[in-house]
């Protein structure tokens, strides 16, 4: 599903997918390309930390690897 730009659009799209198909896992893509000019289309990376823009809460989620 293409959700659009921004946290609200991502939330709405994710809620719709969960409601419709009840997935085991949800993967969000397409929001980090501007973080590093070395990243190219098709690159995938796993962040070490995700920061909630609404409240600043940090969640450790991975190992910061690039595939």
ZANUVEX-429512 format. One record per atom (N, C-alpha, C, O): residue number from 1; residue in three letters; x, y, z; atom name. Coordinates in steps of 0.2 Angstrom, whole numbers, padded with zeros to 4 digits. Layout:
N
k, r, px, py, pz, a
NUM, ALA, X, Y, Z, CA;
...
END
This chain:
67
k, r, px, py, pz, a
1, UNK, 0004, -0006, 0000, N;
1, UNK, 0000, 0000, 0000, CA;
1, UNK, 0004, 0006, 0000, C;
1, UNK, 0009, 0006, 0004, O;
2, UNK, 0003, 0011, -0004, N;
2, UNK, 0006, 0017, -0004, CA;
2, UNK, 0002, 0022, 0001, C;
2, UNK, -0003, 0024, -0001, O;
3, UNK, 0006, 0024, 0006, N;
3, UNK, 0002, 0028, 0011, CA;
3, UNK, 0003, 0036, 0010, C;
3, UNK, -0001, 0040, 0013, O;
4, UNK, 0008, 0038, 0006, N;
4, UNK, 0009, 0045, 0006, CA;
4, UNK, 0014, 0048, 0010, C;
4, UNK, 0018, 0044, 0013, O;
5, UNK, 0015, 0054, 0011, N;
5, UNK, 0020, 0058, 0015, CA;
5, UNK, 0018, 0059, 0022, C;
5, UNK, 0012, 0062, 0023, O;
6, UNK, 0022, 0058, 0027, N;
6, UNK, 0021, 0060, 0033, CA;
6, UNK, 0018, 0055, 0038, C;
6, UNK, 0016, 0050, 0036, O;
7, UNK, 0019, 0056, 0044, N;
7, UNK, 0017, 0051, 0050, CA;
7, UNK, 0009, 0050, 0050, C;
7, UNK, 0008, 0044, 0050, O;
8, UNK, 0005, 0055, 0048, N;
8, UNK, -0002, 0053, 0048, CA;
8, UNK, -0004, 0049, 0043, C;
8, UNK, -0008, 0044, 0043, O;
9, UNK, -0001, 0050, 0037, N;
9, UNK, -0003, 0046, 0031, CA;
9, UNK, 0000, 0039, 0032, C;
9, UNK, -0003, 0034, 0030, O;
10, UNK, 0006, 0038, 0035, N;
10, UNK, 0009, 0031, 0037, CA;
10, UNK, 0004, 0028, 0041, C;
10, UNK, 0003, 0022, 0041, O;
11, UNK, 0002, 0031, 0047, N;
11, UNK, -0003, 0028, 0052, CA;
11, UNK, -0009, 0026, 0048, C;
11, UNK, -0011, 0020, 0049, O;
12, UNK, -0012, 0030, 0044, N;
12, UNK, -0018, 0028, 0041, CA;
12, UNK, -0017, 0022, 0036, C;
12, UNK, -0022, 0017, 0037, O;
13, UNK, -0012, 0022, 0033, N;
13, UNK, -0011, 0016, 0028, CA;
13, UNK, -0009, 0010, 0032, C;
13, UNK, -0012, 0005, 0030, O;
14, UNK, -0006, 0010, 0037, N;
14, UNK, -0004, 0004, 0041, CA;
14, UNK, -0010, 0002, 0045, C;
14, UNK, -0011, -0004, 0045, O;
15, UNK, -0015, 0006, 0047, N;
15, UNK, -0021, 0004, 0050, CA;
15, UNK, -0025, 0000, 0045, C;
15, UNK, -0029, -0005, 0047, O;
16, UNK, -0025, 0003, 0039, N;
16, UNK, -0030, 0000, 0034, CA;
16, UNK, -0027, -0007, 0032, C;
16, UNK, -0031, -0011, 0031, O;
17, UNK, -0021, -0008, 0031, N;
17, UNK, -0018, -0014, 0029, CA;
17, UNK, -0019, -0019, 0035, C;
17, UNK, -0021, -0025, 0034, O;
18, UNK, -0018, -0017, 0041, N;
18, UNK, -0019, -0022, 0047, CA;
18, UNK, -0027, -0024, 0047, C;
18, UNK, -0028, -0030, 0048, O;
19, UNK, -0031, -0019, 0046, N;
19, UNK, -0038, -0020, 0046, CA;
19, UNK, -0040, -0025, 0040, C;
19, UNK, -0044, -0030, 0041, O;
20, UNK, -0037, -0024, 0034, N;
20, UNK, -0039, -0028, 0029, CA;
20, UNK, -0036, -0035, 0028, C;
20, UNK, -0040, -0040, 0027, O;
21, UNK, -0030, -0036, 0030, N;
21, UNK, -0026, -0042, 0028, CA;
21, UNK, -0023, -0045, 0035, C;
21, UNK, -0021, -0051, 0034, O;
22, UNK, -0023, -0042, 0040, N;
22, UNK, -0021, -0044, 0046, CA;
22, UNK, -0014, -0047, 0046, C;
22, UNK, -0013, -0053, 0047, O;
23, UNK, -0009, -0043, 0043, N;
23, UNK, -0002, -0046, 0042, CA;
23, UNK, 0002, -0048, 0048, C;
23, UNK, 0000, -0046, 0054, O;
24, UNK, 0006, -0053, 0047, N;
24, UNK, 0011, -0055, 0053, CA;
24, UNK, 0016, -0049, 0054, C;
24, UNK, 0018, -0048, 0060, O;
25, UNK, 0018, -0046, 0049, N;
25, UNK, 0023, -0041, 0050, CA;
25, UNK, 0022, -0035, 0045, C;
25, UNK, 0019, -0036, 0039, O;
26, UNK, 0023, -0029, 0047, N;
26, UNK, 0022, -0023, 0043, CA;
26, UNK, 0029, -0020, 0042, C;
26, UNK, 0033, -0019, 0047, O;
27, UNK, 0031, -0019, 0036, N;
27, UNK, 0037, -0016, 0034, CA;
27, UNK, 0036, -0009, 0031, C;
27, UNK, 0033, -0009, 0026, O;
28, UNK, 0039, -0004, 0033, N;
28, UNK, 0038, 0003, 0031, CA;
28, UNK, 0044, 0005, 0027, C;
28, UNK, 0050, 0004, 0029, O;
29, UNK, 0044, 0007, 0020, N;
29, UNK, 0049, 0009, 0016, CA;
29, UNK, 0048, 0015, 0013, C;
29, UNK, 0043, 0018, 0012, O;
30, UNK, 0054, 0018, 0011, N;
30, UNK, 0054, 0024, 0006, CA;
30, UNK, 0054, 0031, 0010, C;
30, UNK, 0053, 0036, 0007, O;
31, UNK, 0056, 0031, 0016, N;
31, UNK, 0056, 0037, 0020, CA;
31, UNK, 0063, 0039, 0022, C;
31, UNK, 0064, 0045, 0025, O;
32, UNK, 0068, 0036, 0020, N;
32, UNK, 0075, 0038, 0022, CA;
32, UNK, 0080, 0040, 0017, C;
32, UNK, 0086, 0040, 0018, O;
33, UNK, 0078, 0040, 0011, N;
33, UNK, 0083, 0041, 0005, CA;
33, UNK, 0087, 0047, 0006, C;
33, UNK, 0092, 0048, 0003, O;
34, UNK, 0084, 0052, 0009, N;
34, UNK, 0087, 0059, 0009, CA;
34, UNK, 0092, 0059, 0015, C;
34, UNK, 0096, 0064, 0016, O;
35, UNK, 0093, 0054, 0019, N;
35, UNK, 0097, 0054, 0025, CA;
35, UNK, 0104, 0054, 0023, C;
35, UNK, 0109, 0057, 0027, O;
36, UNK, 0106, 0051, 0017, N;
36, UNK, 0113, 0050, 0016, CA;
36, UNK, 0113, 0050, 0008, C;
36, UNK, 0110, 0046, 0005, O;
37, UNK, 0117, 0054, 0005, N;
37, UNK, 0117, 0055, -0003, CA;
37, UNK, 0120, 0048, -0006, C;
37, UNK, 0119, 0047, -0012, O;
38, UNK, 0124, 0044, -0001, N;
38, UNK, 0126, 0038, -0004, CA;
38, UNK, 0121, 0032, -0005, C;
38, UNK, 0122, 0028, -0008, O;
39, UNK, 0115, 0033, -0002, N;
39, UNK, 0110, 0028, -0002, CA;
39, UNK, 0107, 0029, -0009, C;
39, UNK, 0105, 0035, -0012, O;
40, UNK, 0106, 0023, -0013, N;
40, UNK, 0103, 0023, -0019, CA;
40, UNK, 0096, 0019, -0019, C;
40, UNK, 0095, 0016, -0014, O;
41, UNK, 0092, 0020, -0024, N;
41, UNK, 0086, 0016, -0025, CA;
41, UNK, 0088, 0009, -0024, C;
41, UNK, 0093, 0006, -0028, O;
42, UNK, 0084, 0005, -0020, N;
42, UNK, 0086, -0002, -0019, CA;
42, UNK, 0090, -0004, -0013, C;
42, UNK, 0090, -0009, -0011, O;
43, UNK, 0093, 0001, -0010, N;
43, UNK, 0097, 0000, -0004, CA;
43, UNK, 0092, -0001, 0002, C;
43, UNK, 0087, 0003, 0002, O;
44, UNK, 0094, -0005, 0006, N;
44, UNK, 0090, -0006, 0012, CA;
44, UNK, 0094, -0006, 0018, C;
44, UNK, 0100, -0009, 0018, O;
45, UNK, 0092, -0002, 0023, N;
45, UNK, 0096, -0002, 0029, CA;
45, UNK, 0091, -0003, 0035, C;
45, UNK, 0085, -0002, 0035, O;
46, UNK, 0094, -0006, 0040, N;
46, UNK, 0090, -0008, 0047, CA;
46, UNK, 0093, -0003, 0052, C;
46, UNK, 0099, -0003, 0054, O;
47, UNK, 0089, 0002, 0054, N;
47, UNK, 0091, 0007, 0059, CA;
47, UNK, 0092, 0004, 0066, C;
47, UNK, 0089, -0002, 0068, O;
48, UNK, 0096, 0007, 0070, N;
48, UNK, 0098, 0005, 0076, CA;
48, UNK, 0092, 0008, 0081, C;
48, UNK, 0090, 0004, 0086, O;
49, UNK, 0090, 0014, 0080, N;
49, UNK, 0086, 0017, 0084, CA;
49, UNK, 0080, 0021, 0080, C;
49, UNK, 0082, 0024, 0075, O;
50, UNK, 0074, 0020, 0083, N;
50, UNK, 0068, 0024, 0080, CA;
50, UNK, 0066, 0029, 0085, C;
50, UNK, 0065, 0027, 0091, O;
51, UNK, 0065, 0035, 0083, N;
51, UNK, 0063, 0040, 0087, CA;
51, UNK, 0056, 0043, 0085, C;
51, UNK, 0055, 0045, 0080, O;
52, UNK, 0052, 0042, 0090, N;
52, UNK, 0045, 0045, 0089, CA;
52, UNK, 0045, 0052, 0088, C;
52, UNK, 0046, 0056, 0093, O;
53, UNK, 0043, 0055, 0083, N;
53, UNK, 0043, 0062, 0082, CA;
53, UNK, 0038, 0066, 0086, C;
53, UNK, 0039, 0072, 0087, O;
54, UNK, 0033, 0062, 0088, N;
54, UNK, 0028, 0066, 0092, CA;
54, UNK, 0030, 0067, 0099, C;
54, UNK, 0028, 0072, 0102, O;
55, UNK, 0034, 0062, 0102, N;
55, UNK, 0035, 0063, 0109, CA;
55, UNK, 0043, 0062, 0111, C;
55, UNK, 0045, 0062, 0117, O;
56, UNK, 0047, 0060, 0106, N;
56, UNK, 0054, 0060, 0107, CA;
56, UNK, 0056, 0053, 0110, C;
56, UNK, 0062, 0052, 0111, O;
57, UNK, 0051, 0048, 0111, N;
57, UNK, 0053, 0042, 0114, CA;
57, UNK, 0058, 0038, 0109, C;
57, UNK, 0056, 0038, 0103, O;
58, UNK, 0063, 0035, 0111, N;
58, UNK, 0068, 0032, 0107, CA;
58, UNK, 0067, 0024, 0108, C;
58, UNK, 0066, 0022, 0114, O;
59, UNK, 0067, 0020, 0103, N;
59, UNK, 0066, 0013, 0103, CA;
59, UNK, 0072, 0010, 0100, C;
59, UNK, 0073, 0011, 0094, O;
60, UNK, 0075, 0006, 0103, N;
60, UNK, 0081, 0002, 0100, CA;
60, UNK, 0078, -0004, 0096, C;
60, UNK, 0074, -0008, 0099, O;
61, UNK, 0079, -0005, 0090, N;
61, UNK, 0076, -0009, 0086, CA;
61, UNK, 0080, -0014, 0082, C;
61, UNK, 0078, -0019, 0079, O;
62, UNK, 0087, -0012, 0081, N;
62, UNK, 0091, -0016, 0076, CA;
62, UNK, 0098, -0016, 0077, C;
62, UNK, 0100, -0014, 0083, O;
63, UNK, 0102, -0017, 0072, N;
63, UNK, 0109, -0017, 0073, CA;
63, UNK, 0112, -0012, 0068, C;
63, UNK, 0118, -0012, 0067, O;
64, UNK, 0108, -0008, 0065, N;
64, UNK, 0111, -0003, 0060, CA;
64, UNK, 0115, -0006, 0055, C;
64, UNK, 0121, -0004, 0053, O;
65, UNK, 0112, -0011, 0051, N;
65, UNK, 0115, -0014, 0045, CA;
65, UNK, 0113, -0011, 0039, C;
65, UNK, 0107, -0009, 0038, O;
66, UNK, 0117, -0011, 0034, N;
66, UNK, 0115, -0010, 0027, CA;
66, UNK, 0115, -0016, 0023, C;
66, UNK, 0120, -0020, 0023, O;
67, UNK, 0110, -0017, 0019, N;
67, UNK, 0110, -0023, 0014, CA;
67, UNK, 0110, -0021, 0007, C;
67, UNK, 0110, -0025, 0003, O;
END
